[in-house]
């Protein structure tokens, strides 16, 4: 639908602002930048997780459920993504995941108080309902897109249903990680912490249009990159560290041995169009765990389960490595942009 006020300046939103209110336009740009960034980051994580599962499915025998001889089909091995909250952010997230993360509609479920408002997603094949415990028990990655005052109730409903392997990704503002740990009793929680910096390019966020359209623009995708954000936003580097640990946990769960998990991680971050022999940046055990523990680990033993909350609150071998190695940051930036189509 076209904007009927596009060529009528006196009817534009900005025309009704006083001189003292005009600086508040920056808040709208920040909001648009935040939504574009969190959706792009989520798409990157889910795309890598989908690639991981595809790699394991294509290169290995079917996965067996723990303690059971029942095989899991290739379709069941696909990443399952749950979204709690079907408001503006939840809808934008679902659209971006479908467009940018290699996810099919049947691999996304949305739990919201008003499922009838998601008829367009239902027609595409996305399951929409109101049952937070159900979506929590089903999902491999669970996005919390509810309002802050709904969060305690949501967490009370889902905390006993969360499998250990489920990654909870919070979009809820003003609720820090220690509080999320308390509410969920769960260690696999991701939450980006954004900062705001002065920038003359912040207008890119509102000029690019809806998020799905904005992320077709290479400049916008580059501006969302966690290792070098622009447009007035930045995100704590430890969040990106936790994303890498999250993917490592998935590699360990799907492959077992530490050596295979490392091979999968290096495959995930191989720059498109290059071969492993040309990929000079390789993760090793020392990239993720300390030397004393690495020396005791055999190649067929699994890596320890990484607490993602601690990875965002404390220094780790990976955060130290990422802070010190400019070439690694450049390589991961290139992979990020490539994954999102740039």
N, C-alpha and C positions, 0 to 999 in steps of 0.2 A: 504494500500500500504506500502510495506516494505521500509526501509531506505537503499539505496544501498551504502551509505558511512559508515554504522554502524561499519564495521570491517576494515575501511581504515582511520586510525588516521590522515594521512596527508591531507585528504580531508574534515575533520571536520571543522566546523565554527571556533572553537577555535584555530585551527592550523594557521590561517591567522592573528592572533592578535599578536602585539608586546608586550613586557613585560609591557610597560606603559599602554596598552589598556586592558590587561587581567582583571583588577579590574572592568571594565565596564560590565563583564559578570553578575555581581550582578544585573544590571538593568534589564536584561532579566528575571532573577529569580523573581525580584520584580513584573514585569509586569505579569508573569504567576501567581504569588501569588494573585495579585489584581483581575485578571479575575476569578480565582477559588473562591475567597472569595466573591466577589460581586454576583456571580451566586448562590453560596450556600446560602447567606443571602436572596436573592430574592426567592429562592425555599422554604426556611423556612417560609417566610411571606405568600407566596401563598398557601403553604400546609396547614398552620393554617387557612387561610381564606376559603379554600375549605372545611376543616373539620367543620368550623363554619356553613357554609351554608348547608352542609349535615345534621348537627345536627338539625338546625332549620327546614329544610325540612322534616326530619323524625319524629320530635317530636312535630310539630306544624301544624296548618292549613296552606294552601298555602298563601304566602305573597300577599297583595294587593298593587297595585300601588297607590301612593299618590293622593288623590282626585278622585279616580276612583274605580268602583266596578269590574273592570276586574281582574281576578286572573292571577297570573304569574305562569306558569308551573314549575314543578321541574327541567326540563332541563334548563329553563331560569334562575332559581335560581343559577345555577352553576356559579362560578367565571369567569368573562370575563377579559382576560388579553390582553392588547395592547402593542405593541413594535413599537417605531418609530426609525428606523435605522436598516438596514439589513446587516451591515458590520460584521467584525469579532466578535465583542462583542455581537451584536444583535443575530447572529446565534448561538453562544455558549449559550447565555441565553435561547433561545427558546429550544435548545436541552436539557438543564438541567431542565427546567420547565416541559417538557414532560416526562423526566426520573424520576424526583425526587419530583414533586409537585402535583401529582394526577390530573394533568390537561390533558384533551383530546384535540386532534388537533382542534376540532371545537370551543374550548373555547379560542383559541389564534388567534390574527390577527396581521399581520406585515405590517406596512406602510414604504416603502422605495422607493428611487428614481429609483432603479433597481430591480423591482419585478421579472423580468425574471431570476435573479441570484438565486432565491429561489425555483427552480423547485422541489428539493427534499422535501421541506416542503409542497409544494402544493400537491404533490403526497400523502403525509400523511394525508391531509385534513386541513392543516393550511391555512387560507385565507391570501393571499399576494397581496398587491396592493399599489398604491401611492395616498393616500388621508389622510393627517394628521388630518384634522378636523373630518372626519368620524370615525377614530379609537378612537379619543379623546372622542367623544360623546357616543361611544359604551362601552368603557372599564370601569371596576370597579377599576383596577389597570393599570396604564399607565407607561411604562418604556421608558425613554428618553435615547437612545443609539446613538445619532447623534454626529457629530463633534462639538467642541465648537463654531466655526465660523458660523455654521448653526443654533445654538440654538435661537438667537433673532428672526429669521424668523419663525422657528418652533413654538415658543411661541406665536408670533403674529397670527399665523394661528389657534391655538387651544384654546387660552385663553377664548374666548367667547363660546366655545363648552363644556367646562369642567363642568360636574355636580358637585355639592358640595361634594357628597359622593365619587367621584373619587380620588384615591390616586395617585399622580404623584411621581414617583421614578426616580431620576436623576442619571445616570451613567456618566454624563458629567463632566470632570475634569475642574478645574480652574474657575468654576462658583459657588460662594458661595450661601448659602441660602438667604441672604437678596436680592441679585440680582435676584434669582429665584422668590422670592415673587414679586418683582417689575415687572418682565417679564410676570408672569402668573396671577397676581392678584388672587392668590389661596392660601389657608392656609394648605391644606392637601398635603404637599410636604415632601418627605424623601430624604436625601442625606447623605451617609456615608462619614465621614472624616477620612481618614487613616493616620497613622503615620508609620515611619520606624525606627526600632530598630535593634541593632546588634544581630545576631543569627547565630549559626553554622549550623542550620538545613534548611536554605533557599533553599538548593539544592533540597529539597523534591518537590518543585513546578514544576521544569522542568523535574525531573525524573519520575513523575507520568503520563506524557502523556497528551492527550486532557482532557478538563475539565470533560466531562462525565465519562471518565475512572478514572481520579484523585479522583473524589468524591465517588468512590467505595472503596477507601482506608480509613480505620478508622482513621489512623494517619493524613491524609489530612483533613478529615471532622473535627476532633478535633482541628486542627490548624486553621480552619476558624471560630471557635466559637467566636462570638463577645465579650463574657465575659472572654476570656482567649486565645486570638490569639497567635500563635507562628510562626516560620518560617520567622522572621524579620518584621512582620506586627502587627499593633494594630489598633483598631477603637475606637472612642470616645464612652463611655458608654451611652451617651445621645442619640445616634442613636438607640441603642437597647430599651431605654426607649420610644422613639418615635414610634418604631414598636409596642410595647405593647399598647400605646395609640391609634395607628391606628386600631389595632384589637378591642380595646374597643369601638371606634367609630362605627365599623362594627357591634359589638354586640348590641349597642344601636339602630342603624338603623334597624336591623332585629328583635329586640325583644321588643323595646319600654321601658318598665320599668327598673329602675336601678337595682332592685333585680335580675331580669332575666338576665340582661347584666352581672352582677357579676357571676352568676351561669355558664353562658356560658364561661366566661373567665377562671374560675377555671377548667371547663371541658377541655378547650383547652390545659391547662398546667398541666393536670394530667399525671403523668409519666406512660408510657405504662406498663401494667401488674400489676398495683396497683388499688385499689378501692378508692373511695372518702373518705371513713372512715380512710384509711391509709395515706391520703395525708395531712400531718400536715401543709403544707404551703398553706395558703388560702389568696386570695386577698379579701380586704374589701373596702368599700367606701373610707376609710382614706388612702388606698394605692394610690389612684388616685386624690382625691380632698381634699381641706383643711377642717378641722374639723367644722368650722363655717358654711360653705356651706352644708356639709354633714348632719348637724343637722337639716337643713330645708327641706331636700329631703325625700319624702315618697317613699315607695318601688315601687309604680306604676308610679311614675314620671320618665321621661327619664333623663339620665345623660347629662350634658352640652356637646356640641360639642367641642372637644379638638383641639386647633390649633397646628398642628404638627411642624410647623416651630418654634413657641415659645417653644415647648417642647424640641427642640434641642439646643436652644440658651439660655434658662433660667433654673434655678433650679425649680424642681417640687416635690410634695410629693413622686412620684414614683422614681425619680432620687435619692432623699435622702434615701429612703428605700433600693434601690438596692445598693447604696454605703456602707450602714451600715451593711447589713445582708449577711454575707458570706454564710450561709446555703441556702438563696434564690438564690444567684448566682449559687451555686453548683446545686441546683434543676433545674434551668432554663437551665444550661449547659447540664445536663443529658437529658432534654426534647429536646433541640436543636439537640443533637447527635442522639437521638432516632428517631426524625422526619426525619432526613436525612439518616436513615437506619443503624446507628451504635448501 
